[in-house]
């Protein structure tokens, strides 16, 4: 029997069950394959807790990690620096087993990954549910690169297998109805994971999860699809929620561009009947800025839809980014003023992060994008169009929206 350790660095807020959705999905898939006996141990660390690094090293002091033949570690933008430090610690310098790395930051040229993580022998690139078993069981003679297949979404649900428990009156759960994005925004990693295609989860799985959430009287269902209102099933899913009287608050991410024609009208009508909050990421309404990141916006269309949402009393928020190429405090404020002129009810502003594998990450020298570390996360704080001092001004403007 193989002993396997999974170390995850998660972002779990107070509303959620204290376990990672993504890791639970991996575990549900891994445990469904009984062809090889494994003892799987999971060490989760919530990066929103101030002492999570201390907890990590306390755990390492109390346990000999050489008892595990393989150790799999999640690497995201908020944990990459922590993982780098961890792999250079005395515990991993003396580790004799195989290290597996996966997560959104494990992407890019194979030689670069080997150079960045010389202690790692297996790299899981993309979604891992269908290849995690291979990563754990395969023989190794040199570094291996396993690429996730986004087409096959028939792996088990973490909720329906009880890998991720749903409590009575739980405040919030995450769920997926699809993976991938048809758009190619330069700053976003979804395009790299799915080759610009979108794949739906089985409809029966979606309905069964929704039934479970209704039974447990979950307060909020956070649908984490990059774009919910795309494809063939999203209207059927909203119909199912409505017809089965699922009263949870539904949070989902939508694109203004997809709200058009008969399907767009039906989508707005269904949102008006349900307890839904729509999240739109427009990033900027300044042409030279949104062109610099491949995120074109039709301001006339946005204005029309916002007016309709206000008229129907549908809850929504619009998110923008500061730290973009071609941006300045003046143009950042112009985007905010344009949204205000539309009578936008809720604006959220977030700092730009350069995600590995994205076009913007590869072109950062073109815009002279400079980063600085804030709580283990690198943020863009300088470019050809703004200084760090000017970035601080934008940050101060953005903070007023988070306080509302």
N, C-alpha and C positions, 0 to 999 in steps of 0.2 A: 504493500500500500504506500502510495506517495503522500508525503506531507507537503502541503502547499500553503504559502502565506500570501495574502493579498493585503497590501497597504494602500489605503485611499485617503486623499486629502479633499474633503468635501466642503461645500458651503450650504449649511443647513440652518435656516432661521427658526425662530421660536414657534412659528405656525406649523412646522412640519413634524412628522414622525421622525425621530432621531436616527435615520438611516438614509443612505444615498440611494436614489432611484436608479441611477446608472449602474452602480455596483450590484444592487439587488437584481437587476436585469441580467447582468453577467452571471451571477451565481445561480439564478433560476435556469439559465441555459446550460451551464456547466453541470449542475446536479441532475438535469434531465437525462444525461448520457451516462448510463450505468455500466458501460463496457469496461471501464477501468476503475478500480476502487481507489478513492482519494480521500484524504483527510484535509479538508479545507478550513483554514483559519483566516478570519478577516479582522484586521486592525483598522478601524475607521478613526479619522481625526478631523474634527470640525474646525476649519480655518477661521471661522468667525469667533472662536473662543480665544481669548488672549494667551492662554497657557498651553495651546495645543502642541507647540514644539517641545515644551518641557515634558508633556505627557508622552510624546513619541520617544524621547530619549530615556525616560524612566522605564518605558516598556522594553526598550532594547537592553537596558541594564539588567532587567529581571529575567530575560529570556535569551537563550542561546539560539541565534537564528540559523546556525548550522544544522539544526534538527529538521530544517525545511530544505527539500531538494530544489525547490524553485520558489522565487519570490517575485510576485507581480506588483508593480507600482503604477499608480495613475499620475499622469503629468498633464496639468492644465496651466493656463497662464498665471493663475494665482498660486501654483505650487511648484513651478519649474525650478525656481531658485532654491526652494527647500529640498527638492529631490537631488539637485546637484550637490548641495552640501551634505546630504544624507549619504550619497554614494561615496563620498570622500571621507566619511567618518571612519573611526577605528573598527566599527562593527562590520561595515561592508568591505573594507580593505581586507579583512580576515575571513570574509564569507567564501565558502568553497562551492556553493551551488550555482544555479543558473538564474540570472536576473532578467525579468521580462518587463518592458516598459510599453505603456499604451496611453491613449488620451489625445486630446486635440493638439497638444504641442509636439507630439511625435509625428512629424510630417516633414517632407522636404527630401533633399538628395540623400541617398543611402550613405554615401561616404561622409557627409556632414553629420549624420546621426551617429555613426561609429566614432567620429572624432569628438563629438559632444559628450557621448556616454560610453567611454571605452570599457567600462565594467559590464555593460549590458550585452547579452548574447541574442535576445529575441526582441524584435520591435513589432508591435501590433499597430498597424496604420489604418485608421478609419474605425468604424464600429466593430466591436470585438465579440459579440454574442456567438457568431457562427464559427469563430476561429480560436476562441480561448482554449478549447479542449486540445487543439493541435499544438498551441503554444506550450501547453503543460506536458504533453505526452511525447512530442517529437524528439528525435535524437539530434544532438548538436555537434558539429565539427568546426563550424565557423558562424559568424553572425547571420541570423535569419531575419527576413522581412516578410511579414504576413499581412496581406491586404484584405480588409473586411469587405464583404459583399453586401451592399445595401439593398439588393433586389429581394433577398430572401428574408422576410420579416415574420416567418412562421415559428420563431422560437417562443418558449413559454412566457406568459405574463408574470412579472414578479408579484403582482397582487393575487392572481388566481392560483398561484402555487403557494401563497402565503409566505414567500420569501421576504416580502415587504408587507408587514401587517397593517391593516386599516382598523383604527380604533373607533369605538362609538363616538359620534359627534366630533370626529377629528377636524381640526381647523382647516387643513389644506393637504391635498395630494397633487402630485404631478402625473400627467399621462401623455401619451403620444397617440396620434391617429395616422401620422405619416412621417417620413424622414426625407430630407433633401429640400432643395430650393431651385426653381427654374431660372432665377436671376443670377447675375454675376457681379455683385457689388465688390469692389476691390478690397474692402476692409474685412469682409465676412468669410469665415472658414467653412460654412456649409457647402459652398460650391466645390471645395477641395475634397470633401468627404463623399460626395455623391455624383460627381461628374455632371453637375447641373441637371440631374434628373430627380424625380420625386416618386417615391414608392409608398403605397398605402399598407397599413397594418390590416390583418384580416378583420372584416366587419364584425364577425361573431365575437372576436376577442374584445373589440371596442364596446360592443353592447354589453357583454358580460361584466367588464370593468365598471361601466356606468351603472349597471344594476347593483353591483356590490357597493358602490359609493352611495347610491340611494338608500340601500338597506342600512348602511352604517351612518346615515344622515351626515355625510361629510359637508362641511360648511362651504368650502371653496375647491373647485377643480381647476388646476392650472394646466391648460393644454400647451405643451412646450414645442409644438411644431413651429419651424421657422416661419411658415405661412399657412395658416389654417384654411383660409378661403381660396384654396386652389385645388383643382382635380375634380374627381367625379363623385366623391362621397360626402363632402363637408355639409351639404344641404340635408342629406339623409341623416347624418349624425345629429344635426340640430332638430330635425323632425322627431327623431327618436327621443331626444331629451325632452322635447315639448310634449309629445304624446304619452310618455311614461311619467310625466309630472315629476321630473328630477329638479328639485328646487334649489340645488346648490348654486352658488355664484360661479359662473364660468368665465375664466380669464383666458383670452386667446390673442395671438398675434395675427394681424391682417395686413393686407396691402391695399391701398387706395386704388391702384391700377386694376385690381381684380373685381372691384365693385362696379360692374357695368352690365347693361342688358338685362334680360329677364332674371338670370341667376343673381345679379347684383341686387335687383329689387327684392327678390325672395330672401336674400341674405339679410338685408336691412330689416325687412318685415319680421323675420324670425328673431333677430336680435332684439327687436322691440317687444316681442312676446316673452322673452326669457330674461333671466337675471344675469346679464352678460356685461363684461367690461372688455372693450376692444383696445388693443395696443398697436399703434401705428408708428413705425420707425421711418421718419422722413429724413433725418440726419441734418439736412440744411435746405433752405429755400433760396439760397444764393447760387445762381447758375454756375459761376466759375468754381464754386466749392463742390457742388454735387457732381459736376462733370469730372472733377479731379479724382473722385472715388467711384466713378461708374454707377452713380445712383441718381438718375434723372428723375425729376419731379414735374408733374403737371399741376401747377398751382391753381389753375382754374378748376380742375377736377377736384382737387383737395378742398377748395373753398365750397364747392357745391355739396360735397358729401358731408363736410363738417356742419353745414347749415341744416342738412337733412337729419343728421344725428342729434343736433340740438333740438330740432323741431319735434322729434319722436322721443326725446328724453332718454336716449341710449347713452350709457356710461362709456367713456373712452379716455384715452390719454395719447398724446403725441410726443415721441421722444426725438431729441436732437443730440448732436455730438459737438463738443468743443475740442479744439486741437487739430482740426482738419487742415489739409493743405489749402493754401490760398485764403485762409481765414484770418480774421483780426477781431479784437473786441468789438469794433464798430459793426462788422458784418454779422458777427454772432448775435448782437443785439437786434440787427435788422431782421434776422430770421424770427426772433422772439416777437418783435413788433408785428410782423406779418401774420403770425399765428394769432396774436392778440386781436388784430383787426378782423380776423375771421370769427372772433368770439369763441376761440378754442377754450374749452373748459379746464383742461389739465395739460400742462407741459412738464416733461421730465428731461433733464440735460445730463449727459454722461461724458466722461473723458474718453479720448481716443486711445485704444490699445492696439498695438501692432501684433497680430496673431500670425504665427509661423505658417508658411505655405500660402499666405494670401498675396495677391498682386501688390497691395500697398506695402507689405513687409519687404517684398523683393525690390520695390522702387523707392525705398525710404531715402536713399541718397539723392534721388532726383529732386525731392522736396526738402532735403536737408533736415529730416525729422530726427530730433534728439529726444532721448527717453531719460526718465528718472524713476527710481524705485520708491514706491509708496506702499508700505505694508506688504512687501514681497511682490508687488505687482508693478511692472514697468508701464509708465504712462508717457505719452508724447507731451513734452512741455516746451518745445521750441521747433520752429521751422523757418523757411525762407520768408514767411509772411508775418510771423509774430515772435516776440522774445519770451523768455521765461516770465518776466515781469508782466507782460501782456497776457500770458496764459493764466497767471494768478488772478488777473482781473476777470477773465472769463470764468474761472473756477468760482470766484466769489458770486458772480451773477447766477451760475448754475445752482449754487447752494441754496439760494432763496426758494427754488422750486422743490428741493428735497424736504425743506422745512414745512411745506404746506400739506 
